[in-house]
Amino acid sequence: YGDASDIFIDTNHDGQMDDLNHDGKVSILDSKVVEAAVDRVESAHPELIGGAGVYTAAPGHGPFIHIDVRGYRARWVGTGE
């Protein structure tokens, strides 16, 4: 229905989440950077409130974040498996 998406930021096109927190490695902490951006958007635009789940690496891909528009705030951490 287009009301959710699993995303990762990949500006260097290597198929993995970029090191968004600049700690020298790619981990779930990079997904947390995107989650913080989601929180800022929801604060500024409460009508966009929804879910954000950060996930660790899984076979075939690195960490990512799931974002949806469920109409109420939800946060979770998943394994990506």
N, C-alpha and C positions, 0 to 999 in steps of 0.2 A: 503494500500500500504506500510505500515511500515515507513512512513515518519513523524510520530508524536507519542507522547506518553504522557499519564497523569501519573505522578509519585509522590510518596512521600517516604521519607526515614523512614524505620521502622525496626531499628536494634533490638528492644526488642520484635518484633512480636506481638504487641497488636492491630494491624490493624489501627493504627493512625500514622500521621506524628510525628517524634521525636521532642523533644525540641532542635532544632539545634542552636538557638541563646542563649540558656541557661538562659532564663529569668524566668524559673519556670512554664511556661504555653505553651500550643500548640496553635498557632495562624497563621494567614497569614504571620506574620513576619518570621516564620520558612521557609515558601515557598520562601520568599525573599532571604534567605541564599542560596538556590539552584539557584535562579535567578542570584545572584552575581557570582556563579561558572560558569553559562552559559556565562555571560558577559566576564569572564576571558578566557574561551575557545575560544569564538569568537574573542577576541583581538589577541590571539596567532595563531588562525587558521581561517582567514577571509573566507575561502572557506566553513566553516560550519555555516555561519550566518543564522539565522532564527528567529522564533517566540518563545516567552516565556511569558506565561500568568499565573499569580498567582491567586489562587482561595481560597476563604474562605471555611469553613466547610459547608457541605451540608448533608441532611438526609442520613444516612448510612455510612458516612466517614468524616474525618477531612479535613484540608486544604491540597492542592496539587498544583502542577505546571504542566502546559501543555507546552511541548517543541516540536517544529516542525522545519523542514528544508525547509522552503518556499523560500529560496534564497535571502531574504532581511530581514533587522532587523525590528522586530515588538515586542512591549511590551504592556501588558494590565493587568488590574485587573478585575476579574470576581467574581460572587457570588457563583458559584458552584451549583446553583439551576436549 
